[in-house]
Amino acid sequence: MPEWTDTAIIIDCRPHGEHAAIVHILTRHYGRYAGLVRGGQSRNMRPIMQPGNQVSVSWRARLDEHLGSMTMELADAHAATIMNDRMRLMALTSICALLQGAIAEREPVETVYDATVAMLELLSSDVDTPLWLAAYIRWEIGLLAVAGFGLELSRCAVSGVTEGLRYVSPRSGAAVTSEAAGEHIPRLLILPGFLGGDTKSLEEDVINGIRMTGHFIARRIFGVHHQPMAEARQRLQNMVMLQFGKDMASDITNDHPSHEEG
Amino acid sequence: MVPLAEDMLAVAHAIRRCTECSNLDLTSCCGICQDNARDQTRLCIVENVADLWAMERAAVFTGRYHVLGGVLSAIDGVNPESLRLDYLVERVKTEHIEEVILALSATVDGQATAHYIADQMVGIDTRITRLAHGVPVGGELDYLDDGTLAQAMKARQQF
């Protein structure tokens, strides 16, 4: 009878029958798993079963391919501390939606787990919004890499130089300098300062960063399955645009059509 | 069994959803919405009819209600359109509501919905409040979960 015990992050929970719940978690050593939690809708379990909470999980099933049942204990209640801040809460729901959409079931992804725990701890802390948003953008870049579409942001795709990088090709995900970009500049995505691009205000960098990762997530993670971008991620991007005074909300899902030609 | 089945059928035929607040009653405009003695300037937003009944049972609110019929959930495909949030915003505008009370559950989805509704109300001259989170009456601290304790500590008050 297969069974294991591990630490995990809850990414989704839905009722099953009268008392049980089916929970999706991201474990450190076993990847994304689903399982049945008996009594998951009970008064004691409901606070634990919130997305974003870190738990200690035991899973067992009769056969490896079965759904299996889980028991869990709370390790860190991130959801409760994040819940009061609208943008942090939106980032949390976005993280859960992206993990659900990007990570294959039962494939170990330790780096994603560790990065997600670090991200949740940052969201639970008092760090300023632009700072944790910059970390969130890095987290998304890491997720893209694990999903098989890493961005090449360390050197120019045309000249190979590592200095003066300004833009990212919306097609290849590779960085380029202004000189190499030439007449294609209007079609390119702007590389944020904290990723090696031209240093601007952190707020502007965050807007450029979230547009850049949003473009690749929409096309490479959801687009390849002919699915629309995760709604929670769209709402986060909308909120960032509005919060930092840029009315670019219309760009959200349908990034510039010209990007396709880049 | 037959009388029970007949009664259930009668209930199924008689029950109406209120056109104003989505409460369940025997008339299409429910008793609460028709009651002019209630405070017309305060609107309490609840997730479902059971929550409305819980509020009424506690007799702590004398205003009117708006039943959402769920909370936003991207994974379950519940979006603002399916909760008719545009109708809610219109209702707050046209009925000149002075206070909107967000009485949604203290879950990630519940609070995400509360924040979304609050965002939609920006620009409307109304006060938006929400229920407090913290230690329940009769609750002992050593039996509380970490999340509730964290919320209670954040929302502590001068004593």
Interface residues (C-beta under 8 A of the other chain):
Chain A: D12 R14 N44 R46 P47 I48 Q50 P51 G52 N53 L74 D76 A77 A79 A80 T81 M83 N84 R86 L89 M90 L92 T93 C96 A97 Q100 A230 E231 A232 R235
Chain B: A74 I75 D76 N79 A106 T107 V108 Q111 A112 H115 Y116 A118 D119 D145 D146 G147 T148 A150 Q151 K154
